C-alpha cells in the first residue's frame, strides 16, 4: 500500500483491532476483513516467524509450513531488519506458554 494514504485511514483499522474483545471476535473480524488467501498467507508468515525464532532451518520450515524459501527469507529479513515488534510478540507469547 502506498505512502500517500491518509494517516486516519491507515490508523482506523488498527484502532478497530484494539477494540476486539476476545480471541473469537478477533478470528471473526479477520475472517470478515480478509480474503481467505490473505489470511492463510499471514498465518503462514506468522508460523514461519515463530519457527525462525526457534532457530529451525529453512528445510524444516519449508516441510512443516509449505512456505517457499523466498517467503522464509522475506520473513527472516523482516525479523532481522524490521521494527522488531513481531519478534517481541512471539517472545512474549512463548514466555507466557512456558510459565503456564
Phi and psi restraints in degrees (value plus and minus 20) as a CYANA .aco file:
   2 UNK   PHI     -93.7   -53.7
   2 UNK   PSI     142.3   182.3
   3 UNK   PHI    -100.1   -60.1
   3 UNK   PSI     -30.1     9.9
   4 UNK   PHI    -104.2   -64.2
   4 UNK   PSI     -20.9    19.1
   5 UNK   PHI     -92.4   -52.4
   5 UNK   PSI     113.6   153.6
   6 UNK   PHI     -78.0   -38.0
   6 UNK   PSI     121.0   161.0
   7 UNK   PHI     -74.7   -34.7
   7 UNK   PSI     -60.3   -20.3
   8 UNK   PHI     -78.9   -38.9
   8 UNK   PSI     -59.7   -19.7
   9 UNK   PHI     -88.2   -48.2
   9 UNK   PSI     -58.8   -18.8
  10 UNK   PHI     -87.7   -47.7
  10 UNK   PSI     -65.0   -25.0
  11 UNK   PHI     -93.9   -53.9
  11 UNK   PSI     -49.0    -9.0
  12 UNK   PHI     -73.3   -33.3
  12 UNK   PSI     -66.3   -26.3
  13 UNK   PHI     -84.8   -44.8
  13 UNK   PSI     -60.7   -20.7
  14 UNK   PHI     -88.6   -48.6
  14 UNK   PSI     -54.5   -14.5
  15 UNK   PHI     -83.6   -43.6
  15 UNK   PSI     -60.2   -20.2
  16 UNK   PHI     -82.4   -42.4
  16 UNK   PSI     -60.3   -20.3
  17 UNK   PHI     -80.8   -40.8
  17 UNK   PSI     -60.6   -20.6
  18 UNK   PHI     -87.1   -47.1
  18 UNK   PSI     -35.7     4.3
  19 UNK   PHI    -106.9   -66.9
  19 UNK   PSI     -28.8    11.2
  20 UNK   PHI     -83.9   -43.9
  20 UNK   PSI     118.4   158.4
  21 UNK   PHI    -106.4   -66.4
  21 UNK   PSI     -53.7   -13.7
  22 UNK   PHI    -178.9  -138.9
  22 UNK   PSI     159.6   199.6
  23 UNK   PHI     -80.6   -40.6
  23 UNK   PSI     -63.3   -23.3
  24 UNK   PHI     -81.0   -41.0
  24 UNK   PSI     -64.3   -24.3
  25 UNK   PHI     -85.3   -45.3
  25 UNK   PSI     -56.1   -16.1
  26 UNK   PHI     -83.3   -43.3
  26 UNK   PSI     -66.8   -26.8
  27 UNK   PHI     -79.8   -39.8
  27 UNK   PSI     -65.6   -25.6
  28 UNK   PHI     -82.0   -42.0
  28 UNK   PSI     -63.0   -23.0
  29 UNK   PHI     -78.0   -38.0
  29 UNK   PSI     -70.4   -30.4
  30 UNK   PHI     -89.4   -49.4
  30 UNK   PSI     -51.7   -11.7
  31 UNK   PHI     -86.4   -46.4
  31 UNK   PSI     -52.8   -12.8
  32 UNK   PHI     -94.0   -54.0
  32 UNK   PSI     -59.0   -19.0
  33 UNK   PHI    -111.3   -71.3
  33 UNK   PSI     -41.3    -1.3
  34 UNK   PHI    -131.1   -91.1
  34 UNK   PSI     128.5   168.5
  35 UNK   PHI     -90.5   -50.5
  35 UNK   PSI     133.5   173.5
  36 UNK   PHI     -74.8   -34.8
  36 UNK   PSI     -62.7   -22.7
  37 UNK   PHI     -85.6   -45.6
  37 UNK   PSI     -57.0   -17.0
  38 UNK   PHI     -84.0   -44.0
  38 UNK   PSI     -65.4   -25.4
  39 UNK   PHI     -82.9   -42.9
  39 UNK   PSI     -64.6   -24.6
  40 UNK   PHI     -84.8   -44.8
  40 UNK   PSI     -57.0   -17.0
  41 UNK   PHI     -84.3   -44.3
  41 UNK   PSI     -63.6   -23.6
  42 UNK   PHI     -84.9   -44.9
  42 UNK   PSI     -62.1   -22.1
  43 UNK   PHI     -82.0   -42.0
  43 UNK   PSI     -61.7   -21.7
  44 UNK   PHI     -85.1   -45.1
  44 UNK   PSI     -64.3   -24.3
  45 UNK   PHI     -82.2   -42.2
  45 UNK   PSI     -58.9   -18.9
  46 UNK   PHI     -84.1   -44.1
  46 UNK   PSI     -63.8   -23.8
  47 UNK   PHI     -82.2   -42.2
  47 UNK   PSI     -62.1   -22.1
  48 UNK   PHI     -81.2   -41.2
  48 UNK   PSI     -65.4   -25.4
  49 UNK   PHI     -80.4   -40.4
  49 UNK   PSI     -63.5   -23.5
  50 UNK   PHI     -81.8   -41.8
  50 UNK   PSI     -62.4   -22.4
  51 UNK   PHI     -88.1   -48.1
  51 UNK   PSI     -57.5   -17.5
  52 UNK   PHI     -83.7   -43.7
  52 UNK   PSI     -59.0   -19.0
  53 UNK   PHI     -84.9   -44.9
  53 UNK   PSI     -44.4    -4.4
  54 UNK   PHI    -108.7   -68.7
  54 UNK   PSI     -11.5    28.5
  55 UNK   PHI      43.3    83.3
  55 UNK   PSI      10.3    50.3
  56 UNK   PHI     -97.3   -57.3
  56 UNK   PSI     130.8   170.8
  57 UNK   PHI    -105.5   -65.5
  57 UNK   PSI     138.3   178.3
  58 UNK   PHI     -72.8   -32.8
  58 UNK   PSI     -65.5   -25.5
  59 UNK   PHI     -82.0   -42.0
  59 UNK   PSI     -59.1   -19.1
  60 UNK   PHI     -87.1   -47.1
  60 UNK   PSI     -61.6   -21.6
  61 UNK   PHI     -85.1   -45.1
  61 UNK   PSI     -63.1   -23.1
  62 UNK   PHI     -79.2   -39.2
  62 UNK   PSI     -64.1   -24.1
  63 UNK   PHI     -85.6   -45.6
  63 UNK   PSI     -63.7   -23.7
  64 UNK   PHI     -99.2   -59.2
  64 UNK   PSI     -48.1    -8.1
  65 UNK   PHI    -132.1   -92.1
  65 UNK   PSI     -33.5     6.5
  66 UNK   PHI      44.1    84.1
  66 UNK   PSI      -2.4    37.6
  67 UNK   PHI     -97.2   -57.2
  67 UNK   PSI     126.9   166.9
  68 UNK   PHI     -96.2   -56.2
  68 UNK   PSI     142.4   182.4
  69 UNK   PHI     -84.0   -44.0
  69 UNK   PSI     -51.1   -11.1
  70 UNK   PHI     -84.6   -44.6
  70 UNK   PSI     -62.1   -22.1
  71 UNK   PHI     -85.0   -45.0
  71 UNK   PSI     -64.4   -24.4
  72 UNK   PHI     -82.1   -42.1
  72 UNK   PSI     -62.8   -22.8
  73 UNK   PHI     -82.9   -42.9
  73 UNK   PSI     -62.2   -22.2
  74 UNK   PHI     -82.4   -42.4
  74 UNK   PSI     -65.2   -25.2
  75 UNK   PHI     -85.6   -45.6
  75 UNK   PSI     -61.0   -21.0
  76 UNK   PHI     -80.9   -40.9
  76 UNK   PSI     -63.0   -23.0
  77 UNK   PHI     -82.2   -42.2
  77 UNK   PSI     -61.5   -21.5
  78 UNK   PHI     -84.2   -44.2
  78 UNK   PSI     -62.2   -22.2
  79 UNK   PHI     -83.2   -43.2
  79 UNK   PSI     -56.5   -16.5
  80 UNK   PHI    -104.4   -64.4
  80 UNK   PSI     -51.0   -11.0
  81 UNK   PHI    -147.0  -107.0
  81 UNK   PSI     -15.3    24.7
  82 UNK   PHI    -102.8   -62.8
  82 UNK   PSI    -176.5  -136.5
  83 UNK   PHI     -93.6   -53.6
  83 UNK   PSI     -41.6    -1.6
  84 UNK   PHI      73.7   113.7
  84 UNK   PSI     -29.4    10.6
  85 UNK   PHI     -83.6   -43.6
  85 UNK   PSI     -66.2   -26.2
  86 UNK   PHI     -80.1   -40.1
  86 UNK   PSI     -65.7   -25.7
  87 UNK   PHI     -81.4   -41.4
  87 UNK   PSI     -59.9   -19.9
  88 UNK   PHI     -84.3   -44.3
  88 UNK   PSI     -62.3   -22.3
  89 UNK   PHI     -85.3   -45.3
  89 UNK   PSI     -62.6   -22.6
  90 UNK   PHI     -82.0   -42.0
  90 UNK   PSI     -63.8   -23.8
  91 UNK   PHI     -80.7   -40.7
  91 UNK   PSI     -63.7   -23.7
  92 UNK   PHI     -81.2   -41.2
  92 UNK   PSI     -64.3   -24.3
  93 UNK   PHI     -83.2   -43.2
  93 UNK   PSI     -63.3   -23.3
  94 UNK   PHI     -86.8   -46.8
  94 UNK   PSI     -56.7   -16.7
  95 UNK   PHI     -83.7   -43.7
  95 UNK   PSI     -63.8   -23.8
  96 UNK   PHI     -81.1   -41.1
  96 UNK   PSI     -62.7   -22.7
  97 UNK   PHI     -83.1   -43.1
  97 UNK   PSI     -61.9   -21.9
  98 UNK   PHI     -86.3   -46.3
  98 UNK   PSI     -52.8   -12.8
  99 UNK   PHI    -105.0   -65.0
  99 UNK   PSI     -19.8    20.2
